[in-house]
Amino acid sequence: MREKSQLGKWAKTILIALCLLPAVALAAGAGPDDVLIVGELFDIKSMDPVQSGSALTEKALITESLVGVNSDMSLKPELAESWTQIDDRTWEIKLRDDVLFHDGSKMTANEVKFSLERANELDSKAADLMDLESIEVVDDRTLRIHTNELNPILPAVLHYSSIVIISPRSLDDKGEFVSPIGTGPFMLESFDPKTHVLNLVRNSKWWGGEVKLSGLKIVPIIDPNTRALALENGDVDFTVDVPYSEADRIGDESGINVKKYQNPRIYVMDFNTQDAPLDDVRVRKAIAYGIDTDSIVKYVLFGIGRPAIGPFMPEFIWANKDLAAYEHDLNRAKELLAEAGWMDSDSDGVLDKDGKPLEIGLLTYPNRPGLPPMAEAITGQLKEIGIKVNVEITESGVINERRKTGDWDIYLQAINTAMVPDPSYYLGLTYETEGGYNYPGYSNPKVDDLLDQASRTADEQERLEIMNEIQSIIQDEIPVLTVAYYGVIVASRDYVLGYEYDPTAHDYKLSPDMYIER
């Protein structure tokens, strides 16, 4: 019966994908030979970089940051030539002198000031990260950023996805956003408000040199199976994160290249620490011991990724190398649950306490192909220690609203730890009491104090020691369990050339060096 049920599930998935495919093909359409058609895994709903910064900067290549990042997470110049700390609360930024906006006007310090202040006003995370007191325009190529307190990571913050540079002419006379006028290698030609398909054309006056493609067409295709079929049928030229179980088969097909990469994203289980039973650290640790991460990576993710210990890959300079992993240990998991008062009083296989079963909801979303099967595997593994898990797969926006109201238990997601290339970005947003990502409701005064200490020292070694201590604390209290380090699949037709993977990107970053040779 199990085999028949599984076959039925696969047949249904394929049928849905086949039904959706004509709509995808229609949205993609045929284009010039040197326009790259991209199957995007998320629905890009806004052209405002404050709301869709990573999409506009890394995928559409419309906007750019002041500061870039090398593959080892070190900083490099982008629209800014240099940055110098003048005093504890002042950074001086020198701009490139050869940058034009898409409308032909020159980028100066005034436009940069406008962009930073707008991001500060509209994006609370950007505001927290920048900690702006004021911005002073010294001359066309120079501005000074004054912060409220010492902010040693400000140059890294200027790489953040919503803190990109646009012309004030992107807004109308009433101050309402109309269309992004950026500095990047591609310009927005059209954005369909119904299908959310983006059409982009080459910026022939890009300061970075020749742009080889004449344009891009970005088509949102949420379902991984549909993305795979669109690539195989030639409706898109390039996509990412096709189903992991299908990656090798697709890569063996004539005319398709499939490559696997590692990036700073992590698969995590956020625990709602405000409500029972996950307010008990013993229950959270039991879950950690009950999950077999090696098996999940091998059999669910098909080797695309790695089992994780802490939040940062060990290659990161700021990763705590002394953290101990929660090895798969069913006996230890059961001991912890017994200590917390959970036992199977009615021998139904589910532990109970005070007449209530140990039943937990798990939320996740379908866009990333590893998440739904991981949720199923985790459900089966936790059943072995007496925990019943109810999985709900829905849109990430719905989940975010549920988390704000506290209507959730566990959230399985994939999150990037290096949107700002500094450990304080992820650790602060996730574990500080007032952190922007701290929906688990976790609060530890010691962690808050350590993060405050780190924000007030420019000594890199001292900051690393502080970050290591924070990682030790959160590893012990686990308001968030890091399950695995994320692996990325990049799949393209073999006539797409010149792509180089950028491990710092949110999902993937296209390149002006890409071209099509049919």
Secondary structure, DSSP 8 states (H G I E B T S, - for coil): -HHHHHHHHHHHHHHHHHHHHHHHHHHH----TTEEEEEESS------HHHHHHIIIIIS-----SEEE-TTS-EEESSEEEEEEEETTEEEEEE-SS-B-TTS-B--HHHHHHHHHHHHHH-HHHHHHH-EEEEEEEETTEEEEEESS--TTHHHHTTSTT-----GGGB-TTS-B------SSEEEEEE-TTT--EEEEE-TT-TT----SSEEEEEE--SHHHHHHHHHTTS-SEEE---GGGHHHHHHSTTEEEEEEEEEEEEEEEE-TTSTTTTSHHHHHHHHHH--HHHIIIIISTTSEEE-SSSS-TTSTTS-TT-------HHHHHHHHHHTT-B-TTSSSS-EETTEE-EEEEEE-SSSTTHHHHHHHHHHHHHTTT-EEEEEE--HHHHHHHHHHT--SEEEEEEES-SSSSHHHHHHHHHSTT-TT-TT----HHHHHHHHHHHT---HHHHHHHHHHHHHHHHHH-SEEEEEEEEEEEEEETTEE-----TTSSS----TT-EE--
